[in-house]
């Protein structure tokens, strides 16, 4: 299975966001800093999804320009 770089980075960001959420919930840090936990985890997950969804746009744009 050959994954491209944007897919690897996207999955990494998604898993990191999920890990931050589970670690903060497991250590009960969510009660102390719920706003920061939500901001960090949701933003990492959204960046990962965007990387996976829009990763091949560059190739399509280059093909149209040529």
Phi and psi in radians as a Rosetta constraint file:
Dihedral C 1 N 2 CA 2 C 2 CIRCULARHARMONIC -1.840 0.35
Dihedral N 2 CA 2 C 2 N 3 CIRCULARHARMONIC 1.881 0.35
Dihedral C 2 N 3 CA 3 C 3 CIRCULARHARMONIC -1.727 0.35
Dihedral N 3 CA 3 C 3 N 4 CIRCULARHARMONIC 2.503 0.35
Dihedral C 3 N 4 CA 4 C 4 CIRCULARHARMONIC -1.420 0.35
Dihedral N 4 CA 4 C 4 N 5 CIRCULARHARMONIC 2.899 0.35
Dihedral C 4 N 5 CA 5 C 5 CIRCULARHARMONIC -1.068 0.35
Dihedral N 5 CA 5 C 5 N 6 CIRCULARHARMONIC -0.732 0.35
Dihedral C 5 N 6 CA 6 C 6 CIRCULARHARMONIC -1.164 0.35
Dihedral N 6 CA 6 C 6 N 7 CIRCULARHARMONIC -0.522 0.35
Dihedral C 6 N 7 CA 7 C 7 CIRCULARHARMONIC -1.248 0.35
Dihedral N 7 CA 7 C 7 N 8 CIRCULARHARMONIC -0.727 0.35
Dihedral C 7 N 8 CA 8 C 8 CIRCULARHARMONIC -1.093 0.35
Dihedral N 8 CA 8 C 8 N 9 CIRCULARHARMONIC -0.807 0.35
Dihedral C 8 N 9 CA 9 C 9 CIRCULARHARMONIC -1.142 0.35
Dihedral N 9 CA 9 C 9 N 10 CIRCULARHARMONIC -0.687 0.35
Dihedral C 9 N 10 CA 10 C 10 CIRCULARHARMONIC -1.081 0.35
Dihedral N 10 CA 10 C 10 N 11 CIRCULARHARMONIC -0.818 0.35
Dihedral C 10 N 11 CA 11 C 11 CIRCULARHARMONIC -1.128 0.35
Dihedral N 11 CA 11 C 11 N 12 CIRCULARHARMONIC -0.646 0.35
Dihedral C 11 N 12 CA 12 C 12 CIRCULARHARMONIC -1.083 0.35
Dihedral N 12 CA 12 C 12 N 13 CIRCULARHARMONIC -0.776 0.35
Dihedral C 12 N 13 CA 13 C 13 CIRCULARHARMONIC -1.138 0.35
Dihedral N 13 CA 13 C 13 N 14 CIRCULARHARMONIC -0.700 0.35
Dihedral C 13 N 14 CA 14 C 14 CIRCULARHARMONIC -1.107 0.35
Dihedral N 14 CA 14 C 14 N 15 CIRCULARHARMONIC -0.841 0.35
Dihedral C 14 N 15 CA 15 C 15 CIRCULARHARMONIC -1.145 0.35
Dihedral N 15 CA 15 C 15 N 16 CIRCULARHARMONIC -0.614 0.35
Dihedral C 15 N 16 CA 16 C 16 CIRCULARHARMONIC -1.149 0.35
Dihedral N 16 CA 16 C 16 N 17 CIRCULARHARMONIC -0.726 0.35
Dihedral C 16 N 17 CA 17 C 17 CIRCULARHARMONIC -1.108 0.35
Dihedral N 17 CA 17 C 17 N 18 CIRCULARHARMONIC -0.717 0.35
Dihedral C 17 N 18 CA 18 C 18 CIRCULARHARMONIC -1.178 0.35
Dihedral N 18 CA 18 C 18 N 19 CIRCULARHARMONIC -0.684 0.35
Dihedral C 18 N 19 CA 19 C 19 CIRCULARHARMONIC -1.130 0.35
Dihedral N 19 CA 19 C 19 N 20 CIRCULARHARMONIC -0.721 0.35
Dihedral C 19 N 20 CA 20 C 20 CIRCULARHARMONIC -1.057 0.35
Dihedral N 20 CA 20 C 20 N 21 CIRCULARHARMONIC -0.720 0.35
Dihedral C 20 N 21 CA 21 C 21 CIRCULARHARMONIC -1.117 0.35
Dihedral N 21 CA 21 C 21 N 22 CIRCULARHARMONIC -0.839 0.35
Dihedral C 21 N 22 CA 22 C 22 CIRCULARHARMONIC -1.189 0.35
Dihedral N 22 CA 22 C 22 N 23 CIRCULARHARMONIC -0.653 0.35
Dihedral C 22 N 23 CA 23 C 23 CIRCULARHARMONIC -1.160 0.35
Dihedral N 23 CA 23 C 23 N 24 CIRCULARHARMONIC -0.751 0.35
Dihedral C 23 N 24 CA 24 C 24 CIRCULARHARMONIC -1.177 0.35
Dihedral N 24 CA 24 C 24 N 25 CIRCULARHARMONIC -0.617 0.35
Dihedral C 24 N 25 CA 25 C 25 CIRCULARHARMONIC -1.255 0.35
Dihedral N 25 CA 25 C 25 N 26 CIRCULARHARMONIC -0.670 0.35
Dihedral C 25 N 26 CA 26 C 26 CIRCULARHARMONIC -1.191 0.35
Dihedral N 26 CA 26 C 26 N 27 CIRCULARHARMONIC -0.589 0.35
Dihedral C 26 N 27 CA 27 C 27 CIRCULARHARMONIC -1.661 0.35
Dihedral N 27 CA 27 C 27 N 28 CIRCULARHARMONIC 0.097 0.35
Dihedral C 27 N 28 CA 28 C 28 CIRCULARHARMONIC 1.039 0.35
Dihedral N 28 CA 28 C 28 N 29 CIRCULARHARMONIC 0.541 0.35
Dihedral C 28 N 29 CA 29 C 29 CIRCULARHARMONIC -1.439 0.35
Dihedral N 29 CA 29 C 29 N 30 CIRCULARHARMONIC -0.275 0.35
Dihedral C 29 N 30 CA 30 C 30 CIRCULARHARMONIC -1.093 0.35
Dihedral N 30 CA 30 C 30 N 31 CIRCULARHARMONIC -0.575 0.35
Dihedral C 30 N 31 CA 31 C 31 CIRCULARHARMONIC -1.200 0.35
Dihedral N 31 CA 31 C 31 N 32 CIRCULARHARMONIC -0.646 0.35
Dihedral C 31 N 32 CA 32 C 32 CIRCULARHARMONIC -1.321 0.35
Dihedral N 32 CA 32 C 32 N 33 CIRCULARHARMONIC -0.737 0.35
Dihedral C 32 N 33 CA 33 C 33 CIRCULARHARMONIC -2.335 0.35
Dihedral N 33 CA 33 C 33 N 34 CIRCULARHARMONIC 1.144 0.35
Dihedral C 33 N 34 CA 34 C 34 CIRCULARHARMONIC -1.181 0.35
Dihedral N 34 CA 34 C 34 N 35 CIRCULARHARMONIC -0.613 0.35
Dihedral C 34 N 35 CA 35 C 35 CIRCULARHARMONIC -1.157 0.35
Dihedral N 35 CA 35 C 35 N 36 CIRCULARHARMONIC -0.808 0.35
Dihedral C 35 N 36 CA 36 C 36 CIRCULARHARMONIC -1.155 0.35
Dihedral N 36 CA 36 C 36 N 37 CIRCULARHARMONIC -0.678 0.35
Dihedral C 36 N 37 CA 37 C 37 CIRCULARHARMONIC -1.108 0.35
Dihedral N 37 CA 37 C 37 N 38 CIRCULARHARMONIC -0.765 0.35
Dihedral C 37 N 38 CA 38 C 38 CIRCULARHARMONIC -1.143 0.35
Dihedral N 38 CA 38 C 38 N 39 CIRCULARHARMONIC -0.767 0.35
Dihedral C 38 N 39 CA 39 C 39 CIRCULARHARMONIC -1.069 0.35
Dihedral N 39 CA 39 C 39 N 40 CIRCULARHARMONIC -0.853 0.35
Dihedral C 39 N 40 CA 40 C 40 CIRCULARHARMONIC -1.168 0.35
Dihedral N 40 CA 40 C 40 N 41 CIRCULARHARMONIC -0.834 0.35
Dihedral C 40 N 41 CA 41 C 41 CIRCULARHARMONIC -1.214 0.35
Dihedral N 41 CA 41 C 41 N 42 CIRCULARHARMONIC -0.789 0.35
Dihedral C 41 N 42 CA 42 C 42 CIRCULARHARMONIC -1.166 0.35
Dihedral N 42 CA 42 C 42 N 43 CIRCULARHARMONIC -0.685 0.35
Dihedral C 42 N 43 CA 43 C 43 CIRCULARHARMONIC -1.167 0.35
Dihedral N 43 CA 43 C 43 N 44 CIRCULARHARMONIC -0.692 0.35
Dihedral C 43 N 44 CA 44 C 44 CIRCULARHARMONIC -1.146 0.35
Dihedral N 44 CA 44 C 44 N 45 CIRCULARHARMONIC -0.710 0.35
Dihedral C 44 N 45 CA 45 C 45 CIRCULARHARMONIC -1.139 0.35
Dihedral N 45 CA 45 C 45 N 46 CIRCULARHARMONIC -0.745 0.35
Dihedral C 45 N 46 CA 46 C 46 CIRCULARHARMONIC -1.160 0.35
Dihedral N 46 CA 46 C 46 N 47 CIRCULARHARMONIC -0.666 0.35
Dihedral C 46 N 47 CA 47 C 47 CIRCULARHARMONIC -1.117 0.35
Dihedral N 47 CA 47 C 47 N 48 CIRCULARHARMONIC -0.719 0.35
Dihedral C 47 N 48 CA 48 C 48 CIRCULARHARMONIC -1.108 0.35
Dihedral N 48 CA 48 C 48 N 49 CIRCULARHARMONIC -0.739 0.35
Dihedral C 48 N 49 CA 49 C 49 CIRCULARHARMONIC -1.136 0.35
Dihedral N 49 CA 49 C 49 N 50 CIRCULARHARMONIC -0.716 0.35
Dihedral C 49 N 50 CA 50 C 50 CIRCULARHARMONIC -1.131 0.35
Dihedral N 50 CA 50 C 50 N 51 CIRCULARHARMONIC -0.692 0.35
Dihedral C 50 N 51 CA 51 C 51 CIRCULARHARMONIC -1.073 0.35
Dihedral N 51 CA 51 C 51 N 52 CIRCULARHARMONIC -0.735 0.35
Dihedral C 51 N 52 CA 52 C 52 CIRCULARHARMONIC -1.216 0.35
Dihedral N 52 CA 52 C 52 N 53 CIRCULARHARMONIC -0.738 0.35
Dihedral C 52 N 53 CA 53 C 53 CIRCULARHARMONIC -1.227 0.35
Dihedral N 53 CA 53 C 53 N 54 CIRCULARHARMONIC -0.751 0.35
Dihedral C 53 N 54 CA 54 C 54 CIRCULARHARMONIC -1.851 0.35
Dihedral N 54 CA 54 C 54 N 55 CIRCULARHARMONIC 0.270 0.35
Dihedral C 54 N 55 CA 55 C 55 CIRCULARHARMONIC -1.171 0.35
Dihedral N 55 CA 55 C 55 N 56 CIRCULARHARMONIC -0.577 0.35
Dihedral C 55 N 56 CA 56 C 56 CIRCULARHARMONIC -1.622 0.35
Dihedral N 56 CA 56 C 56 N 57 CIRCULARHARMONIC 0.093 0.35
Dihedral C 56 N 57 CA 57 C 57 CIRCULARHARMONIC -1.094 0.35
Dihedral N 57 CA 57 C 57 N 58 CIRCULARHARMONIC -0.611 0.35
Dihedral C 57 N 58 CA 58 C 58 CIRCULARHARMONIC -1.061 0.35
Dihedral N 58 CA 58 C 58 N 59 CIRCULARHARMONIC -0.734 0.35
Dihedral C 58 N 59 CA 59 C 59 CIRCULARHARMONIC -1.147 0.35
Dihedral N 59 CA 59 C 59 N 60 CIRCULARHARMONIC -0.719 0.35
Dihedral C 59 N 60 CA 60 C 60 CIRCULARHARMONIC -1.151 0.35
Dihedral N 60 CA 60 C 60 N 61 CIRCULARHARMONIC -0.675 0.35
Dihedral C 60 N 61 CA 61 C 61 CIRCULARHARMONIC -1.178 0.35
Dihedral N 61 CA 61 C 61 N 62 CIRCULARHARMONIC -0.715 0.35
Dihedral C 61 N 62 CA 62 C 62 CIRCULARHARMONIC -1.112 0.35
Dihedral N 62 CA 62 C 62 N 63 CIRCULARHARMONIC -0.649 0.35
Dihedral C 62 N 63 CA 63 C 63 CIRCULARHARMONIC -1.151 0.35
Dihedral N 63 CA 63 C 63 N 64 CIRCULARHARMONIC -0.667 0.35
Dihedral C 63 N 64 CA 64 C 64 CIRCULARHARMONIC -1.198 0.35
Dihedral N 64 CA 64 C 64 N 65 CIRCULARHARMONIC -0.696 0.35
Dihedral C 64 N 65 CA 65 C 65 CIRCULARHARMONIC -1.157 0.35
Dihedral N 65 CA 65 C 65 N 66 CIRCULARHARMONIC -0.669 0.35
